[in-house]
């Protein structure tokens, strides 16, 4: 028995088994077919169970009440000891669909299971999506153990990993940036001597276009049109590293961000979600071999895939659609896409979609 659990005397346990086997009044009966179906559904569907109020227990016989209650206590203790996790799930604690997932350590081999088709609300903006079990912000982005790599010592690698995660936070989670501000803190982490990247950054915020779209690296919503629900963004992803060219430490990130939003107008309560997945690779270069400002990295590559952020709308801001816009626009002409599917790389997803138009999200 686990720590803190109550123990049952051997004599009481043996008497309980003898009487249960002999059919003693008050002993638990085999559940009906309907009861078994409900129990199986509770096991198979880890969401909120049916209300306990729907169960009408049989009225105990006179003179048997205390015995029945005592027996019930014994049975409940046994259930708690044998399957504590399931009991916790029945009462909405620890189990079921709200149980947080462990950090992602490798690419999953399949998309997350379909959730119950429940719409998001102001109180539960991630309801009905896999993000309900994802972590908040950078909490789910666990850094790998640091080791001496390339030109960097173990301590320097640890700092490089931490600053890479800081870039993800400043570019995709910072409240000011999400409201449409310029991501100055994130940009400050990028090597200022990387001419092609700096040309992109200078143009992207001044004159956004397909070729120079700031949303490839940064998450921004137009404050006059859309606002976030609460202050939590759910994330799922991985951060890994290896030795790159010229002894550099190359850090690869693959993160999906889920942003719940409403219209900016006061009193708006229809919640939708914008889902963004980015793969960003950065290189912490050796200053003796590459012209770089200390404390900054060079961008090696960056890819982005956005669902419900606007299709072919290059304004520099995400433009999520709500029910009225979706009804007016109709379905896209591209392939169906599951924005929560992390089982394939973005390269593979881009190859599959080819030159097709706006895809169709299988869920939000």
Residue pairs with C-beta under 8 A, 6 or more apart in sequence:
1 7
1 81
2 81
2 84
5 80
5 81
6 77
8 74
8 77
8 78
12 74
16 71
16 74
19 27
20 27
20 28
25 61
25 64
26 60
26 64
26 67
26 68
26 71
27 71
28 71
28 75
31 39
38 50
42 49
42 50
42 89
42 90
43 86
45 116
46 89
46 95
46 96
46 97
46 99
47 96
47 97
47 116
48 92
48 96
49 89
49 90
60 68
79 87
80 87
85 94
85 95
86 95
88 94
88 95
89 95
89 96
89 99
92 98
97 115
97 116
97 132
97 133
98 132
98 133
99 133
100 133
100 134
100 135
101 133
101 134
101 135
101 140
101 236
103 135
103 140
103 141
103 142
104 140
104 236
104 237
104 238
104 342
105 238
106 238
107 238
107 254
107 342
107 343
107 345
108 342
108 343
109 343
110 343
111 338
111 340
111 341
111 342
111 343
112 130
112 340
112 341
113 130
114 363
115 128
115 129
115 130
115 132
115 363
116 128
117 128
118 127
118 128
119 127
119 128
119 271
120 126
120 127
120 128
120 129
120 229
120 260
120 271
120 272
120 273
121 127
121 269
121 271
122 229
122 262
122 269
122 271
124 132
125 229
125 230
125 232
125 260
125 271
125 273
126 132
126 134
126 234
126 258
126 260
126 273
129 258
129 273
129 340
129 363
129 364
130 236
130 340
131 234
131 236
131 258
131 273
131 340
132 234
134 140
134 234
134 235
134 236
134 258
135 141
135 234
135 235
135 236
136 232
136 233
136 234
136 235
137 169
137 173
137 232
137 233
137 235
138 165
138 168
138 169
138 173
138 235
140 234
140 235
140 236
140 237
141 165
141 168
141 235
141 237
141 238
141 239
141 253
141 255
142 239
143 158
143 161
143 162
143 165
143 239
144 161
144 239
144 240
144 241
146 154
146 155
146 157
146 158
146 161
147 154
147 157
148 154
148 157
149 157
149 241
149 242
149 243
149 249
150 243
150 244
150 247
150 248
150 249
150 286
151 247
151 248
151 249
151 286
151 288
152 160
152 249
152 284
156 249
157 241
157 249
160 241
160 249
160 251
160 284
160 297
161 239
161 241
161 251
163 189
163 295
163 297
164 239
164 251
164 253
164 282
164 297
165 239
166 189
167 186
167 189
167 280
167 282
167 297
168 253
168 255
168 280
170 177
170 183
170 185
170 186
170 189
171 177
171 183
171 186
171 217
171 218
171 219
172 218
172 219
172 233
172 255
172 257
172 276
172 278
173 219
173 233
173 235
173 257
174 183
174 185
174 186
175 231
177 183
177 186
177 218
177 219
177 220
178 219
178 220
178 221
178 228
178 233
178 259
179 220
179 221
179 223
179 227
180 220
180 221
180 222
180 223
180 317
181 220
182 205
183 218
183 220
186 217
186 218
187 201
188 296
189 295
189 296
189 297
190 197
190 198
190 201
190 296
190 297
190 298
190 299
191 197
191 285
191 292
191 293
191 296
191 297
191 298
191 299
192 198
192 293
192 296
193 291
193 292
193 293
194 298
194 299
197 298
197 299
200 212
201 214
203 209
203 212
204 212
204 213
204 214
204 216
204 316
205 214
205 316
208 214
208 215
208 314
208 315
208 316
209 314
210 312
210 314
213 314
213 316
214 220
214 316
215 276
215 304
215 306
215 309
215 316
215 317
215 318
216 278
216 302
216 303
216 304
217 278
217 280
217 302
217 304
219 257
219 259
219 276
219 318
220 316
220 317
220 318
221 227
221 228
221 259
221 261
221 274
221 317
221 318
221 320
222 264
222 315
222 317
222 319
223 264
224 264
225 263
225 264
225 317
225 319
226 261
226 262
226 263
226 264
226 318
226 319
226 320
227 261
227 262
227 263
227 264
228 259
228 260
228 261
229 260
229 261
229 262
229 271
230 260
233 257
233 258
233 259
234 257
234 258
235 255
235 256
235 257
235 258
236 255
236 256
236 342
237 253
237 254
237 255
237 256
237 342
238 253
238 254
238 255
239 251
239 252
239 253
240 251
240 252
241 249
241 250
241 251
241 252
242 249
242 250
242 252
243 249
243 250
244 250
244 283
244 300
245 283
246 285
246 286
246 289
246 290
247 286
247 289
248 283
248 284
248 285
248 286
248 290
249 283
249 284
250 281
250 282
250 283
250 284
250 300
251 281
251 282
251 283
251 284
251 297
252 279
252 280
252 281
253 278
253 279
253 280
253 281
253 282
254 277
254 278
254 279
254 342
254 345
254 346
255 277
255 278
256 275
256 276
256 277
256 339
256 340
256 342
257 275
257 276
257 277
257 278
258 273
258 274
258 275
259 273
259 274
259 275
259 276
259 318
260 271
260 272
260 273
261 271
261 272
261 273
261 274
261 320
262 268
262 269
262 270
262 271
262 272
263 270
263 322
270 322
270 323
272 308
272 320
272 321
272 322
272 323
272 364
273 308
273 320
273 364
274 306
274 307
274 308
274 309
274 318
274 320
275 306
275 307
275 308
275 339
275 340
275 361
275 364
276 304
276 305
276 306
276 307
276 309
276 318
277 304
277 305
277 306
277 339
277 342
277 346
278 302
278 303
278 304
278 305
279 301
279 302
279 303
279 304
279 345
279 346
280 299
280 301
280 302
280 303
281 299
281 300
281 301
281 302
282 297
282 298
282 299
282 300
283 297
283 298
283 299
283 300
284 297
285 292
285 297
285 298
287 294
290 298
292 298
303 346
303 347
303 350
304 346
305 337
305 339
305 346
305 349
305 350
306 318
307 337
307 339
307 359
307 361
307 364
308 320
308 321
308 339
308 361
308 364
309 318
309 319
309 320
310 318
310 319
310 320
310 321
311 332
311 357
311 358
312 358
313 319
321 329
331 360
332 357
332 358
332 359
332 360
333 356
333 357
333 358
334 353
334 356
334 357
334 358
334 359
334 360
335 352
335 353
335 356
335 359
335 360
336 359
336 360
336 361
336 362
337 349
337 353
337 359
337 360
337 361
337 362
338 361
338 362
338 363
339 361
339 363
339 364
340 363
353 359
